């Protein structure tokens, strides 16, 4: 069973990957801040990676 944190992160990753897809709303952005379920999320695109920072934890996601 997943914890609330794992559920939050799974949903966040799904949303951010969708937002940075070729037809997504953030595809032209390189970095910034957004809110997901009321939590501030900082993001930065670095080459083929999307870096997310949530509660001072860094997550790197490959972008295809």
N, C-alpha and C positions, 0 to 999 in steps of 0.2 A: 504494500500500500504506500502511495506517495504522500509525502508531507505537504503542507501548505506551501512551503518554500519551493519544493520541487515542482508542484503544480504551477506556481507563479512563474518560475523560470521557463518551464516548458511552453506556457502560453506566451510569455514575452518573446522567446526565441522564434516561435511560429509567427508572431505578429511582425517582428523586426525583419525577418527573412522575406516576408510578404511585402513589407514596406520598401525594401531595397531591391525587390525584383524589378525587371525591366519596365513593368507597367505600374510599379508601386509609387506611393506618394512621396517617398524620400529618396528616390533613385538619383536625383541630381545633387543631393546634399553630401558634403564630405564629413561634417561633424556638427554636433549640436546637442540639445537637451530636449527630451520629450517626457511626458508622464504616461505611465502605464499603470492602471488601477490605482491612481493617486500617488504612485511612487516615482520620484525623479530618476530618469535613466539618461546617462550621458553616452553618446555614441560617436564613433569615429571610424571612418573607412580607411583602411591601409591596404593598398593593392587589392588582393583577393580576400582580405579579412575584414570582418566587421567586429570592432571591439566595443563591448558594452561594459559600462561600469554601473553597478547597482550596489548601494550600501557599501561603497569602497572596495567591492570585490570586482575583479576584472574577468571578463569572459571573452574568448576569441572564437568567432564563428566563421567558417569558410563560406565565401560567397561564390556561387557558380553562375 
